[in-house]
Amino acid sequence: MKKIVLFLIFPLFLLANSSVLIINSYHKGYEWSDDVIMGIENSFYTKKDIHIDTLYMDSKRVVSKEYFDNLKKLYGIQLQKQKYDLIIAIDRFAYDFVLENYNNFFTDEKILAVGLEEFSHEKAKKYNLNALHTEPLIYNTIKKYKDSYEIKYLKEKDIKSLKKIFSKKDSSSAGVFIRFYKSENGKFYKNYEIAEFIKNSKIPIFVTDSLFIKKGAIGGKIIDLKLFGKVAGNIALDILKNNTNIIKTFDDMYYIFDAQKLDKFDYSINDLKIKYKLVNKKKTFFDKYKGFIDFVFTIGKKLKKN
């Protein structure tokens, strides 16, 4: 599933030294956004004249109105004497929060919104923006393939229910994990719990980003989250330098598969007419003893010369 990189430009005279504020929808330790931010920071790594502050909204674990009201007050205190050249909002909660409270925190700072999946078309019209909403894409895909496959959309199930559903072997079935962290009753699941579920599933689970590669997923056409963050970071640098104003869809995706999972489910990808990466390959004799083999050949060449 494509992640949308979208930003809204406000006029601003840039100084030689730039300050950037990252507002993360989630908490530190939430691997999806941690990887994206790491990619952004890697883009800034050689730019010693850029100062970065990061705020965490923790919106996966706390979503009450009282919490967001208090968060608004807290940010008001934290930001009242701060001036930034660019605000980077990581995912939907931060983006919505910044737009709705922009006049309370900022004056003419630019906004770069990274990783939007769900999007309000009303807000798009109000702020003169465009983006794609995840669910319409899912429903359109189901509609497109419903005559060829039986497709079930499981949304906001709890882990226990999912484990039961995926506990039976079925060679004609597979799952696609998009993003799931909270059940319909509000329980928040950690990555290791989701990874355990994916790893123990009796049918193969395909994914759309790098988060669960080598952690149980069989593979798929994915977005590398750190690369995604690095691209967003490069866009941020371009904004700071050139006052650019664009809407960009990140489409640098590639196919990757887990060799052990392919063996487990007896899947063959030899006939695929696409480029792909393979991880968790079984080591051959030459892989295991490459250093020794290189040493032997090196000695052999030296002896031959002598």
VEXMARKOL-868526 format. One record per residue: residue in three letters; x, z, y of N, C-alpha, C, O, CB in turn. Coordinates in steps of 0.2 Angstrom, whole numbers, plus 2048, in hexadecimal, padded with zeros to 3 digits. Each point is the difference from the previous one (the first is absolute). Glycine has a CB too. Example, Ala and Ser with C-alpha at 12.3 -4.5 7.8 and 13.67 -1.06 7.14 Angstrom:
2
ala8428277E47FC8008068048008068058037FF7F28037FB
ser8077F680B8048018067FC8038058038018068037F57F7
END
This chain:
306
met8048007FA7FC8008068048008068058048017F28027F9
lys8087F580B8048008067FF8068047FA8028018067F17FE
lys80680F8047FF8058058017FD8078047FB80180180E7F8
ile7F77F980C7FF7FC8068058048057FF8068017F57F57FD
val8108018058048038067FD7FD8068007FA80180B8077F8
leu7F380480C7FC7FE8058028048068018067FF7F57F67FA
phe80A80180D8028048067FC7FE8067FF7FA80180C8097FA
leu7F48028097FD7FE8078058028058038058017F27FE7FB
ile80C7F88098058018057FD8028077FB7FE80280B7F97F8
phe7FD80E8097FF8028068067FF8058058017FD7F38087FE
pro8077F480B8067FF8048048068017FE8068017FB7F1805
leu80E8087FA8048058018077FE8028037FB7FD7F780C7FB
phe8097FC80D8077FE8028058047FB8008068007FD7F780C
leu8077FF7F08048037FB8078038038037FC8047F87FC7F4
leu80780E8068068028038067FF7FA7FE7FE7FB7FC80B80C
ala80C7F87FB8057FE7FC8008057F98017FD7FB8067FF80F
asn7F880A7F77FF8057FB7F88007FE7FC80280580F8057FE
ser7F37F87F77F98007FE7FE8067FC8048027FC7FC7F2804
ser7FA80F8017FD8057FC7FA7FE7FC7FC7FC80380980C805
val7FB7F97F27FB7FE7FB7FD8067FD8038047FD8037F1801
leu7F380B8027FC8057FD7FD7FD7FA7FC7FB80080280B80A
ile8037FD7F07FD7FE7FA7FA8057FE8028067FF8097F47FC
ile7EF8048057FB8047FE7FE7FE7F97FD7FB7FF7FF80780D
asn8058037EF7FF7FE7F97F98037FE7FE80680180E7FA7FC
ser7F07FC8007F98027FE8008067FB7FC8047FF8007F1803
tyr80A80B7FA8008057FA8068058028028028057FA7F57F3
his80680D8028048058018077FE7FD8017FB7FC7F680D803
lys80E7FB8038077FF7FD8008027F97FE8057FE8087FD80D
gly7FC7F97F18008017F97FB7FB7FD8008007FA80380C807
tyr7F97F18037FB7FB7FD8047FA8008027FD8057F4808800
glu80B7F97F58067FB7FE7FE7F98048057FC8027FE80A7F3
trp7F77F880B7FE7F98038038008078037FB8027F38047F6
ser80880680C8027FF8078078028018037FE8057F18057FE
asp80F8027F98078018008047FA7FF8057FF8047F980D7F8
asp8007F07FF8047FA7FF8007FB8068057FD8027F98047F2
val7FC7FE80F7FF7FC8068048028068047FC8037F08027F9
ile80C8098058048038058077FF7FF8047FF8057F38097FE
met80B7F97F78077FF7FE8037F98028057FF8037FA80A7F4
gly7FC7F28088027F98018007FF8088057FD8027F68007F3
ile80180680E8008008088068038028047FD8057F08037FC
glu80E8067FD8068038028067FC7FF8058008037F680B7FB
asn8057F27FC8067FC7FE8017FA8058067FE8017F88057F3
ser7FC7FA80F8017FB8058038038068047FC8047F27FE7F7
phe80980C8078028038068078037FF8038028057F28007FE
tyr80E7FE7F78068047FE8067FE8058038058027F97FC7F2
thr8057F980D8067FE8047FE8008088057FF8047FF7FA7F2
lys7F680980B7FE8008078018078037FB8048007FD7F27FF
lys80E80C8038018078027FC80280780080580280B7FA7F8
asp7F27FC8097FD8018077F88017FF7FD80080580C7F9801
ile7F58077F47F98017FE7FF8077FE8038027FA7FB7F2803
his7FE8108067FE8077FE7F98007FC7FC7FD80380B808807
ile7F97FE7F07FA8007FC7FD8078008048057FD8007F17FD
asp7F580B8077FD8067FE7FA7FF7FB7FE7FA80080580B80C
thr7FC7FF7F07FB7FF7FB7FB8067FF8028058008067F47FA
leu7F18058077FB8057FF7FC7FE7F97FF7FA7FF80080880E
tyr7FF8037F07FC8007F97F98028017FF80680280C7FB7F8
met7F07FB8057F98028007FD8037FA7FC8048018037F3807
asp8048087F27FE8047FA7F97FE7FE7FC8047FE80C805805
ser7F67F17FF7F97FE7FF7FD7FF7F97FB7FF7FF8067FC80C
lys8048057F07FE7FF7F97FD8077FD7FC8007FC80D7F7803
arg7FA80E8047FE8077FE7FB8048047FD8047FE80F7FC7FD
val7F47FE80B7FB8038057FD7FB8048037FC80480480E7FD
val7F27F67FF7FC7FB8037FB8028047FB7FC8038087FD7F4
ser7FC80E80B7FA8028038017FF8088057FF8027FA80A7F5
lys7FB7F780C8007FE8078038068048047FF8057F17FB7F9
glu80B80C8008038068038077FF8008048018057F38067F7
tyr80C7F67FE8077FF8008027FB8058058018037FB8027F1
phe7FD7F780C8027FB8047FF8028088047FE8047F97FA7F3
asp7FE80C80A7FF8028078068058028037FF8067F18017F9
asn80E8047FC8068048028077FC8008048028047F68087F7
leu8067F18018067FC8008007FC8078067FF8027F98007F1
lys7FC7FF80F8007FD8078028058058047FE8057F27FB7F8
lys80880D8038038058058078017FF8048008057F18067FB
leu80E7FB7FA8078017FE8047FA8038058018037F88067F3
tyr8017F38088037FA8038007FF8078057FE8037F87FC7F3
gly7FE80980D7FF8008088068048038037FE8057F18007FA
ile80D8087FD8068048038067FD7FE8058018047F48097FA
gln8087F47FC8077FD7FE8027FA8048067FF8027F88057F3
leu7FD7F880D8027F98037FF8008088017FB8037FB8007F3
gln80280B80D7FE8008078067FE8047FF7FE8067F880A7F8
lys80F7FA8008067FF8048057FB7FD8057FF8027FA80C802
gln7FE7F17F78047FB7FD7FE7F98027FA7FF8028078087F4
lys8047F480A7FE7FA8028047FB7FB8068017FF7F980280D
tyr7FD7F97F18027FB7FB8007F98027FB7FE80480280B7F3
asp8077F38068007F98017FB7FC7FB7FE7FB80180E806804
leu7F48027F57FC7FD7FB7FD8067FB8038057FF8047F1801
ile7F28097FE7FD8057FC7FF7FC7F97FD7FB8007FD80C809
ile8097FB7F27FF7FD7F97FB8047FC8018067FE80A7F5802
ala7EF8037FF7FB8037FC8007FE7F97FF7FA7FE7FA80780C
ile8088037F18017FF7F97F98007FD7FE8067FF80E7FE800
asp7F17F77FF7FA7FF7FC7FA8028058008028068068017EF
arg7F47FD8087F98008037FF8068047FE8008067FE7F97F1
phe80580D8067FE8068048048018067FD8028068018037EF
ala8087FA80B8058008067FD7FB80580080180680A8037F4
tyr7F57F68047FE7FA8047F98028048007FF8068067F97F2
asp7F580A8047FA8028038018068057FD8008057FD7FC7F1
phe80A8098088018068048037FE8077FE8028058038057F0
val8047F580B8037FE8067FC7FC80480080180680B7FE7F4
leu7F17FC8037FB7FC8047FB8048047FF8008068037F77F2
glu7FB80E8047FB8048038028058057FC8028047FE7FD7F1
asn80D80380A8028058058067FE8048038048037FA8047F5
tyr8037F18098067FD8048008038078068028027F97F47F7
asn7FC80A80A8008028078028088018028028057F57F57FE
asn80880D7F88028078008078017FF8038058027F27FE7F9
phe80F7F88018078027FF8047FB8048068028017F78017F3
phe8017F780D8057FB8027FD7FD8077FB8018028097FD7F2
thr8007FD80F7FF7FD8068007F87FF7FA7FD7FF80A80C808
asp8027F47F88007F97FE8057FE7FB8037FB7FF7FB80480D
glu8038067EF8047FF7FA7FD7FB7FB7FA7FF80080A80D801
lys8017F07FC7FE7FB7FB7FE8037FA8028067FE8057F2807
ile7F58057F77FE8037F98017FA7FB7FF7FB8017F880C804
leu80D7FC7F68017FC7FA7FD8037FA8028067FE8097F6807
ala7F08017F87FC8037FB8027FD7F98007FA8007F6808807
val80D8027F48037FD7FA7FC8027FA7FE8067FF80D7FB807
gly7F37FB7F67FD8017F97F98018007FD8037FC80D802802
leu7F27F78077F98018007FD7FC7FA8017FB7FF7FF80680D
glu7FB8037F17FD7FD7FA7F88008027FD7FB80080C8097F7
glu7F580280B7F98008027FF8008078058028047F88057F3
phe7FF7F580C8007FE8077F98008037FB7FD7FC8107FD802
ser7F48088087F98008038007FA8048047FF8057FB80D7FB
his7FC7EF7FE7FF7FA8047FE8018078017FD8057FD7FD7F1
glu7FE80C80B7FD8028068068028058007FE8067F58067F5
lys8107FF8028068028048047FA8028037FF8057FD80C7F6
ala8007F08008047FA8017FD7FC8068047FE8047FF8027EF
lys7F780080D7FD7FD8068018038068017FD8057F67FF7F3
lys80880B8088018048068077FF8038018008067F78087F5
tyr80D7F88008078008028037F98008077FF8017FA80D7FB
asn7FB7EF8028037F98008058007FA8057FC8027F880280A
leu8028047EE8048007FB7FD7FD7FA7FA7FF80080C80B804
asn7FE7F47F77FD7FD7F98048037FA8068018017F77F4805
ala80080C7F58038027FA7FB7FF7FA7FA7FE80180D80B805
leu7FC7F87F47FC8007FA7FE8077FD8058048008007F07FE
his7F580D7FF7FE8067FD8017FF7F87FF7FB7FE7F980780C
thr80B8037F38018007F97FA7FE7FC8007FC7FC80A80C806
glu7F17FC7FF7FA7FF7FB7FD7F98007FE7FE7FB80080E807
pro8017F18047FD7F98008057FC7FB7FD7FB7FD7FE80680E
leu80B8007F68057FC7FC7FF8017F88007FB7FC80880580E
ile7F78067F57FE8027F97FA7FD7FD8007FD7FB80680E807
tyr7F57F68027F97FD7FE8007F88007FD7FD7FC7FE80D809
asn8097F37FF8017F98008037FE7FA7FF7FA7FD80180580F
thr8068047F28037FF7FA7FC8017FA8007FB7FB80A80880A
ile7F28027FA7FB8017FB7FB7FA7FF7FF7FE7FB80280F807
lys7FD7F18047FB7FB8008037F97FE7FD7FC7FC7FD80A80E
lys80C7F97F88047FA7FE8017FF7F87FF7FB7FE80680680E
tyr7FC8057F18028007F97FB8037FB8018017FA80A80080A
lys7EF8017FF7FB8037FC7FD7FC7FA7FE8027FB7FF80480F
asp8047F37F77FD7FC7FA8057FF7FB7FF7FE7FA7FA7FC80E
ser80E8087F98057FF7FC8028077FC8028007FB8027F680C
tyr7FB80F7FD8028077FD7FB8058027FC7FF8058107FE7FD
glu7F48087FA7FB8068018058058048058027FE7F47FC7F8
ile8058038118048048047FC8068027FA7FF80380C7F7802
lys7FD8107FB7FD8068028048038068068007FF7F58027F5
tyr8028008118038038067FF8078007FB8038018047F3806
leu80680E7F78008077FF8038038078068008017FB8007F2
lys7FB8048118028028067FE8088007FB8027FF8037F3807
glu80880E7FC7FF8088027FE8047F97FD8058018007F880B
lys8058007EF7FF8047FA8068067FF8057FF8047F67F77F6
asp80380F8038058057FF8057FE7FA7FE7FC7FC7FA80D809
ile80E7FA7FB8057FF7FB7FD8017F98027FC7FB80780780D
lys7F48027F77FD8027F97FC7FA7FE8007FE7FA80080E808
ser7FB7F28027FC7FA7FE8047FA7FF7FE7FC7FB7F980980C
leu80E7F97FD8047FA7FF8048017FA8007FB7FC801804810
lys8018077F28048007FA7FC7FF7FA8027FD7FB80580B80A
lys7F27FA7FB7FC7FF7FB7FE7F87FF8007FE7FB7FB80E807
ile8047F18047FE7F98008067FC7FD7FF7FB7FD7FA80780D
phe80D8007F88067FC7FE8038037F98067FE7FF7FC7FE80D
ser7FB8087F08038037FB7FF7FC7F98038017FB7FB80980A
lys7FF7F07FC7FE7FC7FA8047F98008007FD8067F58087F9
lys80F7F97FC8037FA8007FB7FA8007FB8007FC80F8067FE
asp7F87F580A7FC7FA8008047FB8028027FF8067F48077FD
ser80C7F57F88057FB8027FD7FB8058047FC8028018057F2
ser7F57FF80D7FD7FB8057FF8038077FD7FC8047FD7FE7F2
ser80880C80B7FF8038068068028048058017FD7F18037FE
ala80A7FC80B8058038057FD8038067FB7FF80280D7F87F9
gly7FC80D8087FE8038078057FE8058067FE7FF7F580C7FB
val8027F680C8047FF8067FF8068057FB8018028047F27FD
phe8078108028008068058017FE8078057FD8017FF80A7F5
ile7F87FA80E8017FF8078028068048068008017F17F77FE
arg80580D8038028068037FB8067FE7FA7FF80280C7FB807
phe7FC80B7F47FB8057FE8048078018058017FC7F47F77FC
tyr80480C80C8048078017FB8068008018057FF8087F5807
lys7F08047FC7FB8058007FA7FE7FD7FE7FB80080780980B
ser7F88017F17FA7FF7FC7FA8018058018028058058027F0
glu7F47FA8087FA8008047FE8088027FD8008057FF7F57F5
asn8078108027FF8068028058038058008068027FA7FC7F3
gly80B7FA80D8058028058068037FE8058018047F2801803
lys80A7FE7F28068027FD8067FB8027FF7FA7FE7FB80D7F9
phe80C7FC80B8057FB8018058007FA8028067FE7FD7FD80F
tyr8037F77F18058007FB8077FE8028017FC8047F58017F5
lys80F8068048077FF8028027FA7FB7FD7FE7FB80580E808
asn8047F18008027FA7FD8028017F87FF7FC7FC80580180F
tyr7FF8097F48018017F97FA8007FB8017FE7FA80980880A
glu7F17FC7FF7F98017FC7FE7F87FE7FE7FF7FB7FF80D80A
ile8037F08017FE7F97FF8057FD7FC7FE7FC7FB7FD804810
ala80B8017F58057FC7FC7FF8027F98017FC7FB80880480E
glu7F68077F67FF8027F97FA7FC7FD8007FE7FA80580D808
phe7F57F48027FA7FD7FD8027F97FF7FE7FD7FB7FB80A80C
ile80B7F57FD8017F97FF8057FF7FA7FF7FC7FC800802811
lys8068077F38048007FA7FD8007F98027FD7FB80780880D
asn7F28007F87FD8017FA7F97FC7FE7FD8017FB80880A806
ser7FA7F08047FA7FC7FF8017FC7FA8057FD7FE7F980380E
lys7FD7FF7F08007FC7FA7FF7F88018007FC7FB7FC80E7FF
ile8037F580C8007F98028057FF8068018048037F37FA7F9
pro80F7FC8058057FF8057FD8008077FA7FE80180C7FB7F7
ile7FD80B80C7FE8018078057FC8058068018007F580A7FD
phe8027F08068047FC8057FF8038077FB8048018037F17F8
val80780A80B8008038078017FB8058027FA7FF8038117FC
thr7FB7F780C8007FB8058068038058027FC8057F28017FA
asp80F8088008068028048058037FB7FF8017FA7FA801811
ser80D8007F88068037FC7FF8077FE8058027FC8027F680A
leu7F480B7FC8008087FF8008027F98048057FE7F57FB80C
phe8047FC7F18008037F98047FB7FB7FF8007FA7F6805809
ile80F7F78008047FC7FC8068057FD8028048047FC7F1803
lys80380A7F38048047FC7FD8077FF8038057FD8077F5807
lys7F08077FD7FC8067FF7FA7FF7FC7FB80480180980080A
gly7FC7F77F17FA7FF7FC7FC7F98017FD7FE7FB80280F805
ala8027F08057FC7FA8028037FA7FC8078007FF7F680580C
ile8007F77F28027FA7FD8047FB8058047FC7FE7F38057F9
gly8067FF80F8037FC8057FA7FC8047FB80380180F7FB7F8
gly7F87FD80A7FB7FC8048047FC8068068008017F18097FC
lys8057F48078027FD8078008068057FB8028028017F27FB
ile80A80E8058008068048037FF8078047FC8017FD80A7F4
ile7FE7FF80F8038018068058067FF7FE8057FE7F87F7809
asp8108037FB8058058007FF8048078027FD8058077FC7F4
leu7F680D8067FE8048068058018057FF8008067F98067F3
lys80E7FB8048068018058027FA8038018008068038087F3
leu7FB7F28048017FA8037FA7FF8058027FD8068047FE7F0
phe7F48068097FB8008048018048077FF7FE8057F98017F1
gly80B8078098018048058067FD8048008018077FC8097F3
lys8097F38038057FD8047FE7FA8048027FF8068068057F1
val7F37F88067FD7FB8047FD8038068007FD8067FF7FC7F0
ala7FD80C8097FC8038068058038057FF7FF8067F88047F2
gly80F8008068058028048037FA8048018018068018097F2
asn7FF7F18058037FA8047FB7FD8058027FE8058057FF7F1
ile7F28048087FB7FE8058008058068007FE8067F97FD7F1
ala80880B8078008058068067FF8048008008067FB8087F3
leu80B7F68048067FE8057FF7FA8048028008068058057F1
asp7F57F68067FE7FA8047FC8028068007FD8058017FC7F0
ile7FA80C80A7FB8028058048038057FF7FE8067F88047F2
leu80E8038078048038058047FB8048018028067FF8087F2
lys8037F18048047FC8047FD7FA8048027FF8058068047F2
asn7F37FA8067FD7FA8037F98018027FD7FB80280A7FF7F7
asn7F580B8067F98018027FC7FB7FC7FB7FE803808806809
thr7FE7FB7EE7FC7FB7FC7F98037FF7FF80680080C7F67FB
asn7F18008037F98027FF7FD7FB7FB7FE7FB80180180980A
ile8017FE7EE7FE7FC7FB7FC8047FB80080780080A7F2801
ile7F38047FA7FC8037FB8047FD7F98007FA8007F5808806
lys80E8027F68047FE7FB7FD8037F97FF8067FF80B7F9809
thr7F57FC7F37FF8027F98068007FC8037FB8007F1801801
phe80D80A7FC8068007FC7FF7FD7F97FB8027FC808809809
asp8007F07F97FF7FC7FA8067FF7FC8007FB7FC7F67FF80A
asp80F80A7FB8067FF7FC8008047FA8028067FF8047F980C
met7F67FE7F07FE8047FA8047FC7FA8027FA8017F380A804
tyr80C8007F68047FD7FA7FD8037FA7FD80580080D7F9807
tyr7F77FE7F37FE8027FA8058057FC8067FE8017F37F77FE
ile8058107FE8058057FD7FC8037FA7FA80180080C80180B
phe7FE7FE7EF7FD8037FA8058057FD8067FF8017F37F67FD
asp80480F7FE8038067FD8017FD7F87FB8007FD80180A80B
ala80A7F57F68017FD7F97FE8057FB7FD7FE7FB80D7FC809
gln7F680D7FD7FE8047FB7F88007FF7FE8017FB80C806807
lys7F37F88047F98008007FD7F97FD7FB8007FC80580880E
leu8047F37F77FE7F97FD8018017F97FB7FD7FC8097FD80E
asp8018097F38018017F97FA8047FD7FD7FF7FB80F800806
lys7F28078037FB8047FD7FA7FD7FF7FC8017FB80980880B
phe7F97F27FF7F97FD8008017F97FD7FB7FC80080180B80A
asp80A7F77F38017FA7FD7FE7FA8057FD7FB7FE80180A7F7
tyr8047FC8117FF7FA8058077FC8018058038007F3805806
ser8077F27FA8057FB8018007FD8077FA7FD8028078017F1
ile8048018108007FD8078057FA8008027FD8057FB80E800
asn8057F37F58057FB7FF7FD7F98038047FC80380180A7F3
asp7F57F980A7FD7FA8027FE8008077FD7FB8027FF8037F2
leu8058078107FE8008078047FC8048067FF7FF7F780D7FF
lys7FF7F08068047FB8048018038078007FC8057FA7FA7F5
ile8088108068028038068068048008038017FA7F1800808
lys80F8008038068058007FE8078007FB80280380C7F6804
tyr7FD80C7F57FE8078008068047FE8057FE7FE7F07FF7FE
lys80A80A8068058057FE7FE8047FA7FA8017FF80A7FF80D
leu8018027F07FF8047FA8038068018078008017F87F67F8
val7FE8108068038068007FF8047F97FC7FE7FC802803810
asn8068047F38008047FA8027FB7FA7FD8017FA7FB80780B
lys80C7F47FC8027FB7FA8048047FB8048058027FC7F1805
lys8008097F38048037FA8077FD8018017FA8017F58077F7
lys80F8048088077FE8018027FC7F98008037FB80280780D
thr8017F17F98047FC7FA8078037FF8028058047F77F17FF
phe80A8087F88078027FE8047FF8068048048027FA7FA7F2
phe8017FC80F8057FE8067FE8048068058028047FC7F37F8
asp7F980D8057FE8058068038067FF8038038057F27F77FC
lys80B8097F98038077FF8078008008038058037F37FD7F6
tyr80D7F98058088008008037FB8048067FE7FF7F98067F6
lys7FE7FA8118027FB8058078028028047FC8007F0802803
gly80D8097FF8068028038067FF7FB8057FD8017F580B806
phe8057FA7F28057FF7FB8017F97FF8067FE7FF7F680D7FC
ile7FF7F18048017F87FF8047FD8068047FC7FE7F18047FB
asp80980280D8047FD8068088027FF8047FC8017F1805806
phe80C8067F78068027FF8047FC7FB8067FE8017F680E802
val8017F37F78037FC7FB8027F98028067FE7FF7F38097F9
phe8027F680B8027F98038058008058047FB8007F08027FE
thr80C8088068068008058078017FD8047FD8027F3808806
ile8098007F38068017FC8027F97FD8067FF8007F780E7FE
gly7FE7F07FF8027FA7FC8037FB8048047FC7FF7F28067FA
lys8077FD80E8037FB8048078028028047FB8017F0803804
lys80D8087FC8078028028057FF7FB8067FE8017F580B806
leu8037F87F28047FF7FB8027F97FF8057FE7FE7F680C7FC
lys8007F28078007F87FF8057FE8068047FB7FE7F08047FD
lys80C80380B8057FE8058078027FE8047FC8027F3805807
asn80A8057F48068027FE8037FD7FA8058017FE7F880A807
END
